[in-house]
Amino acid sequence: MDSHVIRHAKLRSVNPNWIQEVVEAPGFKKGAFTRKAKRAHKKTSRLMKDVLENPEDYTDETRRQAQFMKNILKD
């Protein structure tokens, strides 16, 4: 069974406000990816690219956060 966040992400093509709904979901850790980037002394976009290019070096959570960043940046 998919989490609340994943269900909302899958429905984004149906709902134009999907980003807002995902961000407001109870399981969403707002600002977590940005904090990770700051700790790594990188810009958020650079960390996103690093994670997507080398997914085996990062946790599942970080990979999902990077993919989410990629998805919201292409809209």
PDB file of N, CA, C, O and CB in Angstrom:
ATOM      1  N   MET A   1       0.840  -1.178   0.000  1.00  0.00           N
ATOM      2  CA  MET A   1       0.000   0.000   0.000  1.00  0.00           C
ATOM      3  C   MET A   1       0.882   1.238   0.000  1.00  0.00           C
ATOM      4  O   MET A   1       1.828   1.332   0.783  1.00  0.00           O
ATOM      5  CB  MET A   1      -0.954   0.000   1.212  1.00  0.00           C
ATOM      6  N   ASP A   2       0.582   2.168  -0.857  1.00  0.00           N
ATOM      7  CA  ASP A   2       1.358   3.390  -0.977  1.00  0.00           C
ATOM      8  C   ASP A   2       1.077   4.330   0.181  1.00  0.00           C
ATOM      9  O   ASP A   2      -0.019   4.345   0.741  1.00  0.00           O
ATOM     10  CB  ASP A   2       1.060   4.080  -2.297  1.00  0.00           C
ATOM     11  N   SER A   3       2.089   5.115   0.528  1.00  0.00           N
ATOM     12  CA  SER A   3       1.898   6.111   1.575  1.00  0.00           C
ATOM     13  C   SER A   3       1.031   7.250   1.049  1.00  0.00           C
ATOM     14  O   SER A   3       0.782   7.363  -0.151  1.00  0.00           O
ATOM     15  CB  SER A   3       3.257   6.649   2.077  1.00  0.00           C
ATOM     16  N   HIS A   4       0.588   8.074   1.960  1.00  0.00           N
ATOM     17  CA  HIS A   4      -0.247   9.234   1.611  1.00  0.00           C
ATOM     18  C   HIS A   4       0.486  10.140   0.617  1.00  0.00           C
ATOM     19  O   HIS A   4      -0.115  10.640  -0.334  1.00  0.00           O
ATOM     20  CB  HIS A   4      -0.629  10.035   2.887  1.00  0.00           C
ATOM     21  N   VAL A   5       1.768  10.345   0.839  1.00  0.00           N
ATOM     22  CA  VAL A   5       2.571  11.222  -0.024  1.00  0.00           C
ATOM     23  C   VAL A   5       2.681  10.649  -1.428  1.00  0.00           C
ATOM     24  O   VAL A   5       2.545  11.378  -2.410  1.00  0.00           O
ATOM     25  CB  VAL A   5       3.974  11.429   0.569  1.00  0.00           C
ATOM     26  N   ILE A   6       2.926   9.350  -1.527  1.00  0.00           N
ATOM     27  CA  ILE A   6       3.071   8.710  -2.839  1.00  0.00           C
ATOM     28  C   ILE A   6       1.751   8.721  -3.607  1.00  0.00           C
ATOM     29  O   ILE A   6       1.733   8.958  -4.815  1.00  0.00           O
ATOM     30  CB  ILE A   6       3.573   7.267  -2.679  1.00  0.00           C
ATOM     31  N   ARG A   7       0.649   8.465  -2.904  1.00  0.00           N
ATOM     32  CA  ARG A   7      -0.662   8.510  -3.571  1.00  0.00           C
ATOM     33  C   ARG A   7      -0.917   9.873  -4.191  1.00  0.00           C
ATOM     34  O   ARG A   7      -1.390   9.973  -5.323  1.00  0.00           O
ATOM     35  CB  ARG A   7      -1.783   8.172  -2.579  1.00  0.00           C
ATOM     36  N   HIS A   8      -0.601  10.920  -3.444  1.00  0.00           N
ATOM     37  CA  HIS A   8      -0.812  12.267  -3.972  1.00  0.00           C
ATOM     38  C   HIS A   8       0.109  12.543  -5.166  1.00  0.00           C
ATOM     39  O   HIS A   8      -0.303  13.179  -6.136  1.00  0.00           O
ATOM     40  CB  HIS A   8      -0.578  13.312  -2.868  1.00  0.00           C
ATOM     41  N   ALA A   9       1.326  12.074  -5.095  1.00  0.00           N
ATOM     42  CA  ALA A   9       2.251  12.282  -6.211  1.00  0.00           C
ATOM     43  C   ALA A   9       1.749  11.578  -7.474  1.00  0.00           C
ATOM     44  O   ALA A   9       1.900  12.104  -8.577  1.00  0.00           O
ATOM     45  CB  ALA A   9       3.658  11.774  -5.842  1.00  0.00           C
ATOM     46  N   LYS A  10       1.159  10.403  -7.321  1.00  0.00           N
ATOM     47  CA  LYS A  10       0.641   9.676  -8.478  1.00  0.00           C
ATOM     48  C   LYS A  10      -0.556  10.385  -9.109  1.00  0.00           C
ATOM     49  O   LYS A  10      -0.812  10.233 -10.303  1.00  0.00           O
ATOM     50  CB  LYS A  10       0.248   8.262  -8.073  1.00  0.00           C
ATOM     51  N   LEU A  11      -1.275  11.147  -8.320  1.00  0.00           N
ATOM     52  CA  LEU A  11      -2.466  11.835  -8.820  1.00  0.00           C
ATOM     53  C   LEU A  11      -2.159  13.220  -9.382  1.00  0.00           C
ATOM     54  O   LEU A  11      -3.083  13.948  -9.746  1.00  0.00           O
ATOM     55  CB  LEU A  11      -3.485  11.958  -7.716  1.00  0.00           C
ATOM     56  N   ARG A  12      -0.909  13.592  -9.461  1.00  0.00           N
ATOM     57  CA  ARG A  12      -0.571  14.959  -9.870  1.00  0.00           C
ATOM     58  C   ARG A  12      -1.060  15.318 -11.269  1.00  0.00           C
ATOM     59  O   ARG A  12      -1.369  16.481 -11.529  1.00  0.00           O
ATOM     60  CB  ARG A  12       0.914  15.149  -9.806  1.00  0.00           C
ATOM     61  N   SER A  13      -1.136  14.349 -12.169  1.00  0.00           N
ATOM     62  CA  SER A  13      -1.608  14.658 -13.520  1.00  0.00           C
ATOM     63  C   SER A  13      -3.102  14.972 -13.526  1.00  0.00           C
ATOM     64  O   SER A  13      -3.583  15.680 -14.411  1.00  0.00           O
ATOM     65  CB  SER A  13      -1.314  13.488 -14.466  1.00  0.00           C
ATOM     66  N   VAL A  14      -3.829  14.457 -12.555  1.00  0.00           N
ATOM     67  CA  VAL A  14      -5.260  14.708 -12.451  1.00  0.00           C
ATOM     68  C   VAL A  14      -5.518  16.021 -11.725  1.00  0.00           C
ATOM     69  O   VAL A  14      -6.472  16.732 -12.043  1.00  0.00           O
ATOM     70  CB  VAL A  14      -5.959  13.551 -11.727  1.00  0.00           C
ATOM     71  N   ASN A  15      -4.678  16.342 -10.759  1.00  0.00           N
ATOM     72  CA  ASN A  15      -4.891  17.503  -9.912  1.00  0.00           C
ATOM     73  C   ASN A  15      -3.783  18.535 -10.132  1.00  0.00           C
ATOM     74  O   ASN A  15      -2.621  18.246  -9.848  1.00  0.00           O
ATOM     75  CB  ASN A  15      -4.953  17.086  -8.436  1.00  0.00           C
ATOM     76  N   PRO A  16      -4.110  19.722 -10.626  1.00  0.00           N
ATOM     77  CA  PRO A  16      -3.083  20.736 -10.860  1.00  0.00           C
ATOM     78  C   PRO A  16      -2.462  21.276  -9.575  1.00  0.00           C
ATOM     79  O   PRO A  16      -1.412  21.916  -9.634  1.00  0.00           O
ATOM     80  CB  PRO A  16      -3.667  21.872 -11.644  1.00  0.00           C
ATOM     81  N   ASN A  17      -3.077  21.040  -8.420  1.00  0.00           N
ATOM     82  CA  ASN A  17      -2.545  21.504  -7.140  1.00  0.00           C
ATOM     83  C   ASN A  17      -1.840  20.388  -6.379  1.00  0.00           C
ATOM     84  O   ASN A  17      -1.787  20.424  -5.150  1.00  0.00           O
ATOM     85  CB  ASN A  17      -3.661  22.080  -6.288  1.00  0.00           C
ATOM     86  N   TRP A  18      -1.300  19.405  -7.079  1.00  0.00           N
ATOM     87  CA  TRP A  18      -0.719  18.243  -6.439  1.00  0.00           C
ATOM     88  C   TRP A  18       0.459  18.588  -5.541  1.00  0.00           C
ATOM     89  O   TRP A  18       0.640  17.955  -4.501  1.00  0.00           O
ATOM     90  CB  TRP A  18      -0.288  17.262  -7.476  1.00  0.00           C
ATOM     91  N   ILE A  19       1.257  19.571  -5.913  1.00  0.00           N
ATOM     92  CA  ILE A  19       2.422  19.918  -5.099  1.00  0.00           C
ATOM     93  C   ILE A  19       1.972  20.394  -3.725  1.00  0.00           C
ATOM     94  O   ILE A  19       2.508  19.958  -2.707  1.00  0.00           O
ATOM     95  CB  ILE A  19       3.275  21.004  -5.792  1.00  0.00           C
ATOM     96  N   GLN A  20       0.998  21.279  -3.697  1.00  0.00           N
ATOM     97  CA  GLN A  20       0.489  21.799  -2.428  1.00  0.00           C
ATOM     98  C   GLN A  20      -0.040  20.672  -1.545  1.00  0.00           C
ATOM     99  O   GLN A  20       0.205  20.663  -0.339  1.00  0.00           O
ATOM    100  CB  GLN A  20      -0.614  22.832  -2.679  1.00  0.00           C
ATOM    101  N   GLU A  21      -0.755  19.734  -2.134  1.00  0.00           N
ATOM    102  CA  GLU A  21      -1.298  18.627  -1.357  1.00  0.00           C
ATOM    103  C   GLU A  21      -0.199  17.729  -0.803  1.00  0.00           C
ATOM    104  O   GLU A  21      -0.302  17.257   0.329  1.00  0.00           O
ATOM    105  CB  GLU A  21      -2.250  17.810  -2.210  1.00  0.00           C
ATOM    106  N   VAL A  22       0.847  17.488  -1.580  1.00  0.00           N
ATOM    107  CA  VAL A  22       1.948  16.661  -1.102  1.00  0.00           C
ATOM    108  C   VAL A  22       2.666  17.369   0.041  1.00  0.00           C
ATOM    109  O   VAL A  22       2.969  16.748   1.059  1.00  0.00           O
ATOM    110  CB  VAL A  22       2.934  16.341  -2.248  1.00  0.00           C
ATOM    111  N   VAL A  23       2.937  18.648  -0.115  1.00  0.00           N
ATOM    112  CA  VAL A  23       3.651  19.404   0.909  1.00  0.00           C
ATOM    113  C   VAL A  23       2.845  19.466   2.207  1.00  0.00           C
ATOM    114  O   VAL A  23       3.427  19.477   3.292  1.00  0.00           O
ATOM    115  CB  VAL A  23       3.956  20.821   0.407  1.00  0.00           C
ATOM    116  N   GLU A  24       1.541  19.505   2.112  1.00  0.00           N
ATOM    117  CA  GLU A  24       0.691  19.573   3.296  1.00  0.00           C
ATOM    118  C   GLU A  24       0.402  18.204   3.907  1.00  0.00           C
ATOM    119  O   GLU A  24      -0.224  18.126   4.964  1.00  0.00           O
ATOM    120  CB  GLU A  24      -0.605  20.249   2.949  1.00  0.00           C
ATOM    121  N   ALA A  25       0.842  17.134   3.268  1.00  0.00           N
ATOM    122  CA  ALA A  25       0.607  15.790   3.782  1.00  0.00           C
ATOM    123  C   ALA A  25       1.355  15.597   5.103  1.00  0.00           C
ATOM    124  O   ALA A  25       2.434  16.158   5.292  1.00  0.00           O
ATOM    125  CB  ALA A  25       1.046  14.726   2.747  1.00  0.00           C
ATOM    126  N   PRO A  26       0.787  14.808   6.014  1.00  0.00           N
ATOM    127  CA  PRO A  26       1.394  14.642   7.333  1.00  0.00           C
ATOM    128  C   PRO A  26       2.794  14.019   7.313  1.00  0.00           C
ATOM    129  O   PRO A  26       3.600  14.310   8.196  1.00  0.00           O
ATOM    130  CB  PRO A  26       0.501  13.801   8.177  1.00  0.00           C
ATOM    131  N   GLY A  27       3.097  13.174   6.332  1.00  0.00           N
ATOM    132  CA  GLY A  27       4.401  12.516   6.284  1.00  0.00           C
ATOM    133  C   GLY A  27       5.489  13.310   5.589  1.00  0.00           C
ATOM    134  O   GLY A  27       6.633  12.859   5.517  1.00  0.00           O
ATOM    135  N   PHE A  28       5.155  14.481   5.078  1.00  0.00           N
ATOM    136  CA  PHE A  28       6.122  15.283   4.325  1.00  0.00           C
ATOM    137  C   PHE A  28       7.012  16.063   5.279  1.00  0.00           C
ATOM    138  O   PHE A  28       6.519  16.784   6.147  1.00  0.00           O
ATOM    139  CB  PHE A  28       5.402  16.244   3.357  1.00  0.00           C
ATOM    140  N   LYS A  29       8.320  15.920   5.120  1.00  0.00           N
ATOM    141  CA  LYS A  29       9.285  16.614   5.982  1.00  0.00           C
ATOM    142  C   LYS A  29       9.755  17.871   5.262  1.00  0.00           C
ATOM    143  O   LYS A  29      10.742  17.853   4.527  1.00  0.00           O
ATOM    144  CB  LYS A  29      10.501  15.687   6.345  1.00  0.00           C
ATOM    145  N   LYS A  30       9.039  18.948   5.487  1.00  0.00           N
ATOM    146  CA  LYS A  30       9.310  20.202   4.796  1.00  0.00           C
ATOM    147  C   LYS A  30      10.700  20.735   5.164  1.00  0.00           C
ATOM    148  O   LYS A  30      11.028  20.888   6.340  1.00  0.00           O
ATOM    149  CB  LYS A  30       8.228  21.244   5.136  1.00  0.00           C
ATOM    150  N   GLY A  31      11.500  21.010   4.145  1.00  0.00           N
ATOM    151  CA  GLY A  31      12.823  21.577   4.344  1.00  0.00           C
ATOM    152  C   GLY A  31      13.920  20.568   4.611  1.00  0.00           C
ATOM    153  O   GLY A  31      15.080  20.957   4.752  1.00  0.00           O
ATOM    154  N   ALA A  32      13.600  19.297   4.684  1.00  0.00           N
ATOM    155  CA  ALA A  32      14.593  18.278   5.025  1.00  0.00           C
ATOM    156  C   ALA A  32      15.685  18.170   3.960  1.00  0.00           C
ATOM    157  O   ALA A  32      16.864  18.053   4.294  1.00  0.00           O
ATOM    158  CB  ALA A  32      13.912  16.924   5.208  1.00  0.00           C
ATOM    159  N   PHE A  33      15.309  18.207   2.703  1.00  0.00           N
ATOM    160  CA  PHE A  33      16.295  18.069   1.627  1.00  0.00           C
ATOM    161  C   PHE A  33      17.216  19.297   1.584  1.00  0.00           C
ATOM    162  O   PHE A  33      18.416  19.171   1.341  1.00  0.00           O
ATOM    163  CB  PHE A  33      15.584  17.879   0.261  1.00  0.00           C
ATOM    164  N   THR A  34      16.654  20.457   1.817  1.00  0.00           N
ATOM    165  CA  THR A  34      17.453  21.689   1.844  1.00  0.00           C
ATOM    166  C   THR A  34      18.452  21.636   2.998  1.00  0.00           C
ATOM    167  O   THR A  34      19.602  22.044   2.837  1.00  0.00           O
ATOM    168  CB  THR A  34      16.538  22.938   1.978  1.00  0.00           C
ATOM    169  N   ARG A  35      18.030  21.144   4.144  1.00  0.00           N
ATOM    170  CA  ARG A  35      18.946  21.009   5.285  1.00  0.00           C
ATOM    171  C   ARG A  35      20.075  20.035   4.957  1.00  0.00           C
ATOM    172  O   ARG A  35      21.227  20.268   5.324  1.00  0.00           O
ATOM    173  CB  ARG A  35      18.182  20.534   6.540  1.00  0.00           C
ATOM    174  N   LYS A  36      19.744  18.946   4.268  1.00  0.00           N
ATOM    175  CA  LYS A  36      20.783  17.987   3.871  1.00  0.00           C
ATOM    176  C   LYS A  36      21.791  18.644   2.937  1.00  0.00           C
ATOM    177  O   LYS A  36      22.997  18.429   3.056  1.00  0.00           O
ATOM    178  CB  LYS A  36      20.154  16.754   3.188  1.00  0.00           C
ATOM    179  N   ALA A  37      21.285  19.443   2.014  1.00  0.00           N
ATOM    180  CA  ALA A  37      22.169  20.135   1.070  1.00  0.00           C
ATOM    181  C   ALA A  37      23.081  21.107   1.814  1.00  0.00           C
ATOM    182  O   ALA A  37      24.275  21.177   1.522  1.00  0.00           O
ATOM    183  CB  ALA A  37      21.345  20.887  -0.002  1.00  0.00           C
ATOM    184  N   LYS A  38      22.542  21.845   2.756  1.00  0.00           N
ATOM    185  CA  LYS A  38      23.354  22.797   3.525  1.00  0.00           C
ATOM    186  C   LYS A  38      24.427  22.080   4.326  1.00  0.00           C
ATOM    187  O   LYS A  38      25.565  22.545   4.396  1.00  0.00           O
ATOM    188  CB  LYS A  38      22.470  23.624   4.463  1.00  0.00           C
ATOM    189  N   ARG A  39      24.072  20.941   4.938  1.00  0.00           N
ATOM    190  CA  ARG A  39      25.069  20.171   5.699  1.00  0.00           C
ATOM    191  C   ARG A  39      26.184  19.660   4.796  1.00  0.00           C
ATOM    192  O   ARG A  39      27.328  19.522   5.230  1.00  0.00           O
ATOM    193  CB  ARG A  39      24.400  18.990   6.417  1.00  0.00           C
ATOM    194  N   ALA A  40      25.848  19.379   3.535  1.00  0.00           N
ATOM    195  CA  ALA A  40      26.839  18.896   2.571  1.00  0.00           C
ATOM    196  C   ALA A  40      27.560  20.049   1.878  1.00  0.00           C
ATOM    197  O   ALA A  40      28.405  19.820   1.013  1.00  0.00           O
ATOM    198  CB  ALA A  40      26.171  18.001   1.530  1.00  0.00           C
ATOM    199  N   HIS A  41      27.230  21.290   2.252  1.00  0.00           N
ATOM    200  CA  HIS A  41      27.809  22.497   1.650  1.00  0.00           C
ATOM    201  C   HIS A  41      27.605  22.524   0.134  1.00  0.00           C
ATOM    202  O   HIS A  41      28.513  22.828  -0.639  1.00  0.00           O
ATOM    203  CB  HIS A  41      29.306  22.585   1.976  1.00  0.00           C
ATOM    204  N   LYS A  42      26.371  22.191  -0.253  1.00  0.00           N
ATOM    205  CA  LYS A  42      25.991  22.189  -1.667  1.00  0.00           C
ATOM    206  C   LYS A  42      24.687  22.947  -1.837  1.00  0.00           C
ATOM    207  O   LYS A  42      23.921  23.119  -0.889  1.00  0.00           O
ATOM    208  CB  LYS A  42      25.855  20.740  -2.209  1.00  0.00           C
ATOM    209  N   LYS A  43      24.450  23.394  -3.048  1.00  0.00           N
ATOM    210  CA  LYS A  43      23.142  23.943  -3.379  1.00  0.00           C
ATOM    211  C   LYS A  43      22.180  22.766  -3.515  1.00  0.00           C
ATOM    212  O   LYS A  43      22.588  21.640  -3.798  1.00  0.00           O
ATOM    213  CB  LYS A  43      23.190  24.809  -4.697  1.00  0.00           C
ATOM    214  N   THR A  44      20.907  23.047  -3.311  1.00  0.00           N
ATOM    215  CA  THR A  44      19.902  21.997  -3.373  1.00  0.00           C
ATOM    216  C   THR A  44      19.895  21.321  -4.744  1.00  0.00           C
ATOM    217  O   THR A  44      19.794  20.097  -4.836  1.00  0.00           O
ATOM    218  CB  THR A  44      18.521  22.569  -3.059  1.00  0.00           C
ATOM    219  N   SER A  45      20.000  22.113  -5.801  1.00  0.00           N
ATOM    220  CA  SER A  45      19.985  21.534  -7.152  1.00  0.00           C
ATOM    221  C   SER A  45      21.205  20.650  -7.394  1.00  0.00           C
ATOM    222  O   SER A  45      21.110  19.649  -8.104  1.00  0.00           O
ATOM    223  CB  SER A  45      19.932  22.646  -8.208  1.00  0.00           C
ATOM    224  N   ARG A  46      22.350  21.007  -6.811  1.00  0.00           N
ATOM    225  CA  ARG A  46      23.564  20.204  -6.987  1.00  0.00           C
ATOM    226  C   ARG A  46      23.426  18.870  -6.255  1.00  0.00           C
ATOM    227  O   ARG A  46      23.797  17.822  -6.783  1.00  0.00           O
ATOM    228  CB  ARG A  46      24.809  20.973  -6.474  1.00  0.00           C
ATOM    229  N   LEU A  47      22.888  18.918  -5.033  1.00  0.00           N
ATOM    230  CA  LEU A  47      22.675  17.669  -4.290  1.00  0.00           C
ATOM    231  C   LEU A  47      21.685  16.785  -5.027  1.00  0.00           C
ATOM    232  O   LEU A  47      21.874  15.572  -5.106  1.00  0.00           O
ATOM    233  CB  LEU A  47      22.171  17.958  -2.859  1.00  0.00           C
ATOM    234  N   MET A  48      20.626  17.384  -5.570  1.00  0.00           N
ATOM    235  CA  MET A  48      19.630  16.626  -6.318  1.00  0.00           C
ATOM    236  C   MET A  48      20.310  15.888  -7.478  1.00  0.00           C
ATOM    237  O   MET A  48      20.082  14.694  -7.672  1.00  0.00           O
ATOM    238  CB  MET A  48      18.506  17.563  -6.844  1.00  0.00           C
ATOM    239  N   LYS A  49      21.132  16.586  -8.236  1.00  0.00           N
ATOM    240  CA  LYS A  49      21.822  15.958  -9.371  1.00  0.00           C
ATOM    241  C   LYS A  49      22.763  14.858  -8.906  1.00  0.00           C
ATOM    242  O   LYS A  49      22.827  13.795  -9.523  1.00  0.00           O
ATOM    243  CB  LYS A  49      22.603  17.005 -10.170  1.00  0.00           C
ATOM    244  N   ASP A  50      23.499  15.104  -7.816  1.00  0.00           N
ATOM    245  CA  ASP A  50      24.412  14.085  -7.289  1.00  0.00           C
ATOM    246  C   ASP A  50      23.663  12.820  -6.871  1.00  0.00           C
ATOM    247  O   ASP A  50      24.097  11.705  -7.160  1.00  0.00           O
ATOM    248  CB  ASP A  50      25.195  14.643  -6.097  1.00  0.00           C
ATOM    249  N   VAL A  51      22.542  13.010  -6.193  1.00  0.00           N
ATOM    250  CA  VAL A  51      21.751  11.866  -5.729  1.00  0.00           C
ATOM    251  C   VAL A  51      21.200  11.087  -6.910  1.00  0.00           C
ATOM    252  O   VAL A  51      21.244   9.856  -6.919  1.00  0.00           O
ATOM    253  CB  VAL A  51      20.600  12.332  -4.818  1.00  0.00           C
ATOM    254  N   LEU A  52      20.680  11.793  -7.909  1.00  0.00           N
ATOM    255  CA  LEU A  52      20.094  11.101  -9.062  1.00  0.00           C
ATOM    256  C   LEU A  52      21.151  10.421  -9.925  1.00  0.00           C
ATOM    257  O   LEU A  52      20.864   9.414 -10.574  1.00  0.00           O
ATOM    258  CB  LEU A  52      19.299  12.081  -9.910  1.00  0.00           C
ATOM    259  N   GLU A  53      22.357  10.952  -9.940  1.00  0.00           N
ATOM    260  CA  GLU A  53      23.436  10.342 -10.726  1.00  0.00           C
ATOM    261  C   GLU A  53      24.074   9.150  -9.999  1.00  0.00           C
ATOM    262  O   GLU A  53      24.570   8.228 -10.646  1.00  0.00           O
ATOM    263  CB  GLU A  53      24.507  11.390 -11.042  1.00  0.00           C
ATOM    264  N   ASN A  54      24.065   9.163  -8.656  1.00  0.00           N
ATOM    265  CA  ASN A  54      24.687   8.100  -7.863  1.00  0.00           C
ATOM    266  C   ASN A  54      23.732   7.629  -6.766  1.00  0.00           C
ATOM    267  O   ASN A  54      24.030   7.791  -5.583  1.00  0.00           O
ATOM    268  CB  ASN A  54      26.018   8.591  -7.242  1.00  0.00           C
ATOM    269  N   PRO A  55      22.602   7.055  -7.134  1.00  0.00           N
ATOM    270  CA  PRO A  55      21.592   6.704  -6.127  1.00  0.00           C
ATOM    271  C   PRO A  55      22.072   5.683  -5.101  1.00  0.00           C
ATOM    272  O   PRO A  55      21.584   5.677  -3.971  1.00  0.00           O
ATOM    273  CB  PRO A  55      20.369   6.171  -6.809  1.00  0.00           C
ATOM    274  N   GLU A  56      23.009   4.827  -5.465  1.00  0.00           N
ATOM    275  CA  GLU A  56      23.480   3.802  -4.532  1.00  0.00           C
ATOM    276  C   GLU A  56      24.242   4.401  -3.346  1.00  0.00           C
ATOM    277  O   GLU A  56      24.439   3.721  -2.339  1.00  0.00           O
ATOM    278  CB  GLU A  56      24.369   2.807  -5.263  1.00  0.00           C
ATOM    279  N   ASP A  57      24.667   5.648  -3.448  1.00  0.00           N
ATOM    280  CA  ASP A  57      25.411   6.305  -2.378  1.00  0.00           C
ATOM    281  C   ASP A  57      24.511   6.976  -1.349  1.00  0.00           C
ATOM    282  O   ASP A  57      25.008   7.533  -0.370  1.00  0.00           O
ATOM    283  CB  ASP A  57      26.344   7.321  -2.961  1.00  0.00           C
ATOM    284  N   TYR A  58      23.192   6.933  -1.552  1.00  0.00           N
ATOM    285  CA  TYR A  58      22.254   7.658  -0.695  1.00  0.00           C
ATOM    286  C   TYR A  58      21.141   6.751  -0.202  1.00  0.00           C
ATOM    287  O   TYR A  58      20.893   5.688  -0.771  1.00  0.00           O
ATOM    288  CB  TYR A  58      21.663   8.846  -1.440  1.00  0.00           C
ATOM    289  N   THR A  59      20.478   7.176   0.852  1.00  0.00           N
ATOM    290  CA  THR A  59      19.367   6.408   1.421  1.00  0.00           C
ATOM    291  C   THR A  59      18.139   6.496   0.512  1.00  0.00           C
ATOM    292  O   THR A  59      18.059   7.356  -0.366  1.00  0.00           O
ATOM    293  CB  THR A  59      19.023   6.919   2.843  1.00  0.00           C
ATOM    294  N   ASP A  60      17.190   5.594   0.740  1.00  0.00           N
ATOM    295  CA  ASP A  60      15.932   5.619  -0.015  1.00  0.00           C
ATOM    296  C   ASP A  60      15.215   6.953   0.170  1.00  0.00           C
ATOM    297  O   ASP A  60      14.689   7.520  -0.787  1.00  0.00           O
ATOM    298  CB  ASP A  60      15.016   4.460   0.423  1.00  0.00           C
ATOM    299  N   GLU A  61      15.197   7.447   1.396  1.00  0.00           N
ATOM    300  CA  GLU A  61      14.517   8.709   1.673  1.00  0.00           C
ATOM    301  C   GLU A  61      15.141   9.856   0.877  1.00  0.00           C
ATOM    302  O   GLU A  61      14.423  10.668   0.294  1.00  0.00           O
ATOM    303  CB  GLU A  61      14.564   9.021   3.175  1.00  0.00           C
ATOM    304  N   THR A  62      16.458   9.925   0.852  1.00  0.00           N
ATOM    305  CA  THR A  62      17.138  10.991   0.114  1.00  0.00           C
ATOM    306  C   THR A  62      16.890  10.859  -1.379  1.00  0.00           C
ATOM    307  O   THR A  62      16.733  11.864  -2.072  1.00  0.00           O
ATOM    308  CB  THR A  62      18.642  10.969   0.401  1.00  0.00           C
ATOM    309  N   ARG A  63      16.853   9.627  -1.884  1.00  0.00           N
ATOM    310  CA  ARG A  63      16.563   9.421  -3.311  1.00  0.00           C
ATOM    311  C   ARG A  63      15.154   9.882  -3.645  1.00  0.00           C
ATOM    312  O   ARG A  63      14.942  10.506  -4.685  1.00  0.00           O
ATOM    313  CB  ARG A  63      16.737   7.940  -3.694  1.00  0.00           C
ATOM    314  N   ARG A  64      14.182   9.585  -2.778  1.00  0.00           N
ATOM    315  CA  ARG A  64      12.808  10.027  -3.010  1.00  0.00           C
ATOM    316  C   ARG A  64      12.712  11.552  -2.955  1.00  0.00           C
ATOM    317  O   ARG A  64      11.994  12.160  -3.749  1.00  0.00           O
ATOM    318  CB  ARG A  64      11.859   9.396  -1.976  1.00  0.00           C
ATOM    319  N   GLN A  65      13.426  12.164  -2.026  1.00  0.00           N
ATOM    320  CA  GLN A  65      13.415  13.620  -1.926  1.00  0.00           C
ATOM    321  C   GLN A  65      14.017  14.250  -3.174  1.00  0.00           C
ATOM    322  O   GLN A  65      13.497  15.247  -3.675  1.00  0.00           O
ATOM    323  CB  GLN A  65      14.180  14.079  -0.680  1.00  0.00           C
ATOM    324  N   ALA A  66      15.101  13.683  -3.680  1.00  0.00           N
ATOM    325  CA  ALA A  66      15.733  14.208  -4.892  1.00  0.00           C
ATOM    326  C   ALA A  66      14.805  14.060  -6.092  1.00  0.00           C
ATOM    327  O   ALA A  66      14.706  14.971  -6.914  1.00  0.00           O
ATOM    328  CB  ALA A  66      17.066  13.491  -5.162  1.00  0.00           C
ATOM    329  N   GLN A  67      14.130  12.930  -6.201  1.00  0.00           N
ATOM    330  CA  GLN A  67      13.195  12.724  -7.306  1.00  0.00           C
ATOM    331  C   GLN A  67      12.037  13.700  -7.199  1.00  0.00           C
ATOM    332  O   GLN A  67      11.584  14.222  -8.218  1.00  0.00           O
ATOM    333  CB  GLN A  67      12.673  11.276  -7.320  1.00  0.00           C
ATOM    334  N   PHE A  68      11.543  13.962  -5.990  1.00  0.00           N
ATOM    335  CA  PHE A  68      10.471  14.930  -5.797  1.00  0.00           C
ATOM    336  C   PHE A  68      10.938  16.318  -6.248  1.00  0.00           C
ATOM    337  O   PHE A  68      10.194  17.035  -6.917  1.00  0.00           O
ATOM    338  CB  PHE A  68      10.021  14.958  -4.314  1.00  0.00           C
ATOM    339  N   MET A  69      12.154  16.693  -5.886  1.00  0.00           N
ATOM    340  CA  MET A  69      12.696  17.997  -6.295  1.00  0.00           C
ATOM    341  C   MET A  69      12.756  18.074  -7.819  1.00  0.00           C
ATOM    342  O   MET A  69      12.401  19.098  -8.403  1.00  0.00           O
ATOM    343  CB  MET A  69      14.111  18.230  -5.682  1.00  0.00           C
ATOM    344  N   LYS A  70      13.200  17.007  -8.459  1.00  0.00           N
ATOM    345  CA  LYS A  70      13.272  16.993  -9.918  1.00  0.00           C
ATOM    346  C   LYS A  70      11.875  17.170 -10.519  1.00  0.00           C
ATOM    347  O   LYS A  70      11.698  17.918 -11.480  1.00  0.00           O
ATOM    348  CB  LYS A  70      13.913  15.675 -10.418  1.00  0.00           C
ATOM    349  N   ASN A  71      10.888  16.480  -9.947  1.00  0.00           N
ATOM    350  CA  ASN A  71       9.515  16.563 -10.459  1.00  0.00           C
ATOM    351  C   ASN A  71       8.932  17.952 -10.309  1.00  0.00           C
ATOM    352  O   ASN A  71       8.268  18.435 -11.226  1.00  0.00           O
ATOM    353  CB  ASN A  71       8.629  15.566  -9.749  1.00  0.00           C
ATOM    354  N   ILE A  72       9.160  18.612  -9.178  1.00  0.00           N
ATOM    355  CA  ILE A  72       8.563  19.934  -9.000  1.00  0.00           C
ATOM    356  C   ILE A  72       9.293  20.997  -9.812  1.00  0.00           C
ATOM    357  O   ILE A  72       8.704  22.016 -10.173  1.00  0.00           O
ATOM    358  CB  ILE A  72       8.564  20.317  -7.527  1.00  0.00           C
ATOM    359  N   LEU A  73      10.560  20.768 -10.100  1.00  0.00           N
ATOM    360  CA  LEU A  73      11.316  21.738 -10.893  1.00  0.00           C
ATOM    361  C   LEU A  73      10.968  21.686 -12.366  1.00  0.00           C
ATOM    362  O   LEU A  73      11.187  22.669 -13.074  1.00  0.00           O
ATOM    363  CB  LEU A  73      12.789  21.509 -10.722  1.00  0.00           C
ATOM    364  N   LYS A  74      10.433  20.578 -12.853  1.00  0.00           N
ATOM    365  CA  LYS A  74      10.102  20.509 -14.289  1.00  0.00           C
ATOM    366  C   LYS A  74       8.712  21.033 -14.603  1.00  0.00           C
ATOM    367  O   LYS A  74       8.365  21.177 -15.775  1.00  0.00           O
ATOM    368  CB  LYS A  74      10.215  19.085 -14.777  1.00  0.00           C
ATOM    369  N   ASP A  75       7.903  21.323 -13.584  1.00  0.00           N
ATOM    370  CA  ASP A  75       6.570  21.882 -13.813  1.00  0.00           C
ATOM    371  C   ASP A  75       6.625  23.349 -14.145  1.00  0.00           C
ATOM    372  O   ASP A  75       5.585  23.970 -14.366  1.00  0.00           O
ATOM    373  CB  ASP A  75       5.696  21.672 -12.607  1.00  0.00           C
TER     374      ASP A  75
END
